[in-house]
Amino acid sequence: MTVAQLRFPGVDDAARDIRRLIDDAREIGCLAHKDADADSLGSALAFAEALREMGKRVHPLVPSPLPLALRYLPGFETITQEPPALDLLFTFDCATPHRFGDRAGLVETVPHVVNVDHHASNQGFGEINLVDPAASATGQIVYRLLRAMDCPISAETATNLYAALLTDTGSFRHENTTEAALRLAADLVALGADAGWVALKSYKSRSIPQLRLEGMATATTQSESGGRLVWSEITLAMLEEAGATLQEAEGVIDQLQTVDGMKIAIIFKEAGPELVKISVRSRDEVDSTQVCAPFGGGGHRRAAGAELREPLETARRRVLEVARALLRSLPS
């Protein structure tokens, strides 16, 4: 099987070809997606560290703005702002090139691209597309790949992969918490992952402005359809009043999805006069991507997002129309 034929291979099928690309490359990029979470950036930093241990020149990359909430991840300080010409690019946890923001051009210009992901909606934009929707996190695929290539896994690499796994399973509370995920967590701790540090920085390190913002957003939460639809919003005025940044709004959706009986939870985040970001969570038979797909977004069944280039009032009306119609379509 040639490299060009490897669309969605298994790890063992792809490992030899990926290792050949690594051995032949002089400058390698490891790219996380826009508004990076710990699965995307943790995977990129973990893989970069493993390649560095192999003696390779590697450049972790992330679209702007830099996700400062993740600065606790080992190797965060190695993120490259101006990479050299790359021979090989690895992308992590991203289904479509437009999610790479101002780094999207790299997917078109770098000679070889390896796409590592666990989204079922992945578009297969790489030369090799290592995509496993059954994986609990992209970090889980990265671990398997490193093992298959007999690469070193340092304590720093293990910590990044543990952060990817912990956060994408919601601290092992989400439905994607499988036996394999729990066994991997134990293996990573055995390799030196600092589980306590990751939990502290992921869930117990909010700033005062962030707390104020979360309070303001949860205080204005709206409920519809007998509590099946729950939504709130974060406006530019709220950000200014709380003294918070938009990045500090990421945790609000986690509060909304704790509402008993919720089927769909949505947070609207006003990023500009005509730019709104939405985060969606769902339960039971509802698929979050069905709310986001009409607006060019995507993600997972239980967590998805999108961006709408229009005023907040217009975005709110359009998204809620989709969510309401989705709930009406459910069996009573």
C-alpha positions, 0 to 999 in steps of 0.5 A: 500500500502506498502512502497516497492510498492511506486514507483512514488507516489503523495505527499499525498500518500507518506507522511505517510510512509515517516513520519514513516521512519523519526520518526523511524530514529536516524541519517538522511542524506539529499544528494544533487547531484554532482556539486550541484545547488540551487535546489538540495542543497537548497532542501537538506538544507531546508528539513534538517532544517525542520527535525532539527526543529522537533528534529531530528539528520540530516546531509546535504551532498554534493559530493566534491567539495563543491559548494562554489557559494552556500555558501549564502544558509542558513545552508550551514555551516551545511554540513557534511563532515564525517557523522555517520552511517545513518538510513535514506537517502533523496536524492534531484533533482537527477535522477540516483545514479552515479550523487552523485559522491563520495557519491554514495555508500550511496544509496546502504548502507543506510537502507532506501532511499527516492528519491525526484526529478522532472526529468522525467528520474528518475530511481526510485532507492529509497525505496520511489520515490517521483518524479513529472516531472510536478513540476517546481523544486524539492524544490516545491515537498519538500514544498508540502511534508513538508506541508503534514507532517505538518512540520515547515517551518522557514524563513531559510527553506523558503529562501532555497526553494525560491532559488531552485524555482527561479533558476530552473525557471531561475528567472521565465523566463523559460517555467516551470514557472507555476501558481503554481510556482508563487503562491509558490514564494509568499507563501514562501516570506510570510513565510519569504523567503528573495527574494532580498537576493536570487536574489542578490547572485544568479545573481549579485554576480560574481567575477572579475575572473568570469567576465573575464572568461565569457568574454573570453568564449563569445568572442570565441563563434561559430555559426553554422546552421544559428545560430541554434547551438551556442557553446563555450568552457572553457579550462584549460588555460583560467581558469589559465589566468582568475584566475578563478575556474571551478565552476565559469564557470557555468554562461557562458551557460546562456549567450549563450542561449540568442542568438536570433534564437538559438536551441541548446547552448553548453559549453564545460568545460575542467576539466582535461587533459581527462575530459570534462563537457558539459552543454546544453540548448535548445529551441522549439522542441529540447530536451537537453537530446538528446544531453547528453544521448549518453554520459551518461548524462541527465537532463531536456528538456531545460537544461542537462549536461554530462561528457566525459572522453576524451580530449577536442578536441575529446569530442567537435567533438563527441558532436557536431556531435550529435547536428548537426545530431539532428538539421538535423532531424528537419523539415525544 
